[in-house]
Amino acid sequence: MFSNLNSLELKEQKSYLKEGAYLVTIKSLISSDSLDRKPRIPYIEYTAETKTGETCRIRLNGYKDGDGTSETAKEIRGKIFKQFLTNCGIKNFDDWVKSAKEAIGKSLYIALNTREYWTNDSDGKPVVRKAVEYKTSSPSDKPLTYNPSYNKVLSPQQLREFNEALKLHGQSEDVSNDDLPF
């Protein structure tokens, strides 16, 4: 039944960070430019790790010239990226690629939040899921305090769309957010 166990290699199980504030060290970097299938919004993604070995991904969105991204969005994305690099201790921003690579091995505090979204599972049934995302950071000598208000729940419009999709799939129960003020 299990004749080849000696030849099987086991991968170390990774523990992923949940929402909260953590001191992490940047371990690696990947750019969406290196992927075969290019995303609609280009990004760079760092892998970070705590001293106890828990990991997370920090995705920082960019833009392509001529892709329709507003000047305001470009500026905001640039500020988020520069703030992240500054909190890693990077001081020279003449070449953004070089600056991004210099962050590897650096430590900083990060805050992660959750964002709810709905999608269809493999059977086509609508389900609500949560994604853990990078919110903000600070230098390694200035701890962050996590604020649960960073988390994003489904909007009333998204809840209505989800409930309609449930009804179309043959489900009758409505899902609601008790946290909503109305």
Contacts in CASP RR format, 6 or more apart in sequence:
PFRMAT RR
TARGET T0000
AUTHOR 0000-0000-0000
METHOD contacts of the structure
MODEL  1
MFSNLNSLELKEQKSYLKEGAYLVTIKSLISSDSLDRKPRIPYIEYTAET
KTGETCRIRLNGYKDGDGTSETAKEIRGKIFKQFLTNCGIKNFDDWVKSA
KEAIGKSLYIALNTREYWTNDSDGKPVVRKAVEYKTSSPSDKPLTYNPSY
NKVLSPQQLREFNEALKLHGQSEDVSNDDLPF
14 53 0 8 1.000
14 54 0 8 1.000
14 55 0 8 1.000
15 53 0 8 1.000
15 54 0 8 1.000
15 55 0 8 1.000
16 54 0 8 1.000
16 55 0 8 1.000
16 56 0 8 1.000
16 132 0 8 1.000
17 50 0 8 1.000
17 54 0 8 1.000
17 55 0 8 1.000
17 56 0 8 1.000
17 112 0 8 1.000
17 132 0 8 1.000
18 112 0 8 1.000
18 114 0 8 1.000
18 132 0 8 1.000
19 112 0 8 1.000
19 113 0 8 1.000
19 114 0 8 1.000
19 132 0 8 1.000
19 146 0 8 1.000
19 148 0 8 1.000
19 150 0 8 1.000
19 151 0 8 1.000
20 111 0 8 1.000
20 112 0 8 1.000
20 113 0 8 1.000
20 146 0 8 1.000
21 109 0 8 1.000
21 110 0 8 1.000
21 111 0 8 1.000
21 112 0 8 1.000
21 143 0 8 1.000
21 144 0 8 1.000
21 145 0 8 1.000
21 146 0 8 1.000
22 50 0 8 1.000
22 54 0 8 1.000
22 56 0 8 1.000
22 109 0 8 1.000
22 110 0 8 1.000
22 112 0 8 1.000
23 50 0 8 1.000
23 51 0 8 1.000
23 107 0 8 1.000
23 108 0 8 1.000
23 109 0 8 1.000
23 140 0 8 1.000
23 143 0 8 1.000
24 48 0 8 1.000
24 49 0 8 1.000
24 50 0 8 1.000
24 56 0 8 1.000
24 107 0 8 1.000
24 108 0 8 1.000
24 109 0 8 1.000
24 110 0 8 1.000
25 48 0 8 1.000
25 49 0 8 1.000
25 50 0 8 1.000
25 51 0 8 1.000
25 105 0 8 1.000
25 106 0 8 1.000
25 107 0 8 1.000
26 46 0 8 1.000
26 47 0 8 1.000
26 48 0 8 1.000
26 58 0 8 1.000
26 88 0 8 1.000
26 103 0 8 1.000
26 104 0 8 1.000
26 105 0 8 1.000
26 106 0 8 1.000
26 107 0 8 1.000
26 108 0 8 1.000
27 46 0 8 1.000
27 47 0 8 1.000
27 48 0 8 1.000
27 49 0 8 1.000
27 55 0 8 1.000
27 104 0 8 1.000
27 105 0 8 1.000
28 46 0 8 1.000
28 47 0 8 1.000
28 104 0 8 1.000
29 44 0 8 1.000
29 45 0 8 1.000
29 46 0 8 1.000
29 47 0 8 1.000
29 100 0 8 1.000
29 101 0 8 1.000
29 103 0 8 1.000
29 104 0 8 1.000
30 44 0 8 1.000
30 45 0 8 1.000
30 47 0 8 1.000
31 42 0 8 1.000
31 43 0 8 1.000
31 44 0 8 1.000
31 45 0 8 1.000
32 38 0 8 1.000
32 39 0 8 1.000
32 42 0 8 1.000
32 43 0 8 1.000
32 44 0 8 1.000
32 45 0 8 1.000
33 42 0 8 1.000
41 61 0 8 1.000
41 62 0 8 1.000
41 63 0 8 1.000
42 61 0 8 1.000
42 62 0 8 1.000
42 63 0 8 1.000
42 64 0 8 1.000
43 59 0 8 1.000
43 60 0 8 1.000
43 61 0 8 1.000
43 62 0 8 1.000
44 59 0 8 1.000
44 60 0 8 1.000
44 62 0 8 1.000
44 81 0 8 1.000
44 100 0 8 1.000
45 57 0 8 1.000
45 58 0 8 1.000
45 59 0 8 1.000
45 60 0 8 1.000
46 57 0 8 1.000
46 58 0 8 1.000
46 60 0 8 1.000
46 103 0 8 1.000
46 104 0 8 1.000
47 55 0 8 1.000
47 56 0 8 1.000
47 57 0 8 1.000
47 58 0 8 1.000
48 55 0 8 1.000
48 56 0 8 1.000
48 57 0 8 1.000
48 58 0 8 1.000
48 110 0 8 1.000
49 55 0 8 1.000
49 56 0 8 1.000
56 110 0 8 1.000
56 112 0 8 1.000
56 132 0 8 1.000
56 134 0 8 1.000
58 84 0 8 1.000
58 110 0 8 1.000
58 134 0 8 1.000
59 133 0 8 1.000
59 134 0 8 1.000
60 77 0 8 1.000
60 80 0 8 1.000
60 81 0 8 1.000
60 84 0 8 1.000
60 134 0 8 1.000
61 77 0 8 1.000
62 74 0 8 1.000
62 77 0 8 1.000
62 78 0 8 1.000
62 81 0 8 1.000
63 69 0 8 1.000
63 73 0 8 1.000
63 74 0 8 1.000
63 77 0 8 1.000
81 96 0 8 1.000
82 93 0 8 1.000
83 136 0 8 1.000
83 137 0 8 1.000
84 103 0 8 1.000
84 108 0 8 1.000
84 137 0 8 1.000
85 93 0 8 1.000
85 99 0 8 1.000
85 100 0 8 1.000
85 102 0 8 1.000
85 103 0 8 1.000
87 108 0 8 1.000
87 109 0 8 1.000
87 137 0 8 1.000
87 138 0 8 1.000
87 139 0 8 1.000
88 102 0 8 1.000
88 103 0 8 1.000
88 106 0 8 1.000
88 107 0 8 1.000
88 108 0 8 1.000
89 106 0 8 1.000
89 108 0 8 1.000
89 139 0 8 1.000
90 99 0 8 1.000
90 102 0 8 1.000
90 103 0 8 1.000
90 106 0 8 1.000
92 98 0 8 1.000
92 99 0 8 1.000
93 99 0 8 1.000
106 140 0 8 1.000
107 140 0 8 1.000
108 137 0 8 1.000
108 138 0 8 1.000
108 139 0 8 1.000
108 140 0 8 1.000
109 137 0 8 1.000
109 138 0 8 1.000
109 139 0 8 1.000
109 140 0 8 1.000
109 142 0 8 1.000
109 143 0 8 1.000
109 144 0 8 1.000
110 134 0 8 1.000
110 135 0 8 1.000
110 136 0 8 1.000
110 137 0 8 1.000
110 144 0 8 1.000
111 134 0 8 1.000
111 135 0 8 1.000
111 136 0 8 1.000
111 137 0 8 1.000
111 144 0 8 1.000
111 146 0 8 1.000
111 147 0 8 1.000
111 150 0 8 1.000
112 132 0 8 1.000
112 133 0 8 1.000
112 134 0 8 1.000
112 135 0 8 1.000
113 132 0 8 1.000
113 133 0 8 1.000
113 135 0 8 1.000
113 150 0 8 1.000
113 151 0 8 1.000
113 152 0 8 1.000
114 130 0 8 1.000
114 131 0 8 1.000
114 132 0 8 1.000
114 133 0 8 1.000
114 151 0 8 1.000
114 152 0 8 1.000
115 130 0 8 1.000
115 131 0 8 1.000
115 133 0 8 1.000
115 151 0 8 1.000
115 152 0 8 1.000
116 128 0 8 1.000
116 129 0 8 1.000
116 130 0 8 1.000
116 152 0 8 1.000
116 153 0 8 1.000
116 154 0 8 1.000
117 128 0 8 1.000
117 129 0 8 1.000
117 130 0 8 1.000
117 131 0 8 1.000
117 154 0 8 1.000
117 158 0 8 1.000
118 126 0 8 1.000
118 127 0 8 1.000
118 128 0 8 1.000
118 129 0 8 1.000
118 154 0 8 1.000
118 158 0 8 1.000
118 161 0 8 1.000
118 162 0 8 1.000
118 165 0 8 1.000
119 126 0 8 1.000
119 127 0 8 1.000
119 129 0 8 1.000
120 126 0 8 1.000
120 127 0 8 1.000
120 165 0 8 1.000
121 127 0 8 1.000
124 169 0 8 1.000
125 169 0 8 1.000
125 171 0 8 1.000
126 162 0 8 1.000
126 165 0 8 1.000
126 166 0 8 1.000
126 169 0 8 1.000
126 171 0 8 1.000
128 154 0 8 1.000
128 162 0 8 1.000
128 175 0 8 1.000
135 150 0 8 1.000
136 144 0 8 1.000
137 144 0 8 1.000
138 144 0 8 1.000
153 177 0 8 1.000
153 179 0 8 1.000
154 162 0 8 1.000
154 177 0 8 1.000
156 180 0 8 1.000
156 182 0 8 1.000
159 175 0 8 1.000
159 176 0 8 1.000
159 177 0 8 1.000
162 175 0 8 1.000
163 174 0 8 1.000
163 175 0 8 1.000
166 172 0 8 1.000
166 173 0 8 1.000
166 174 0 8 1.000
166 175 0 8 1.000
END
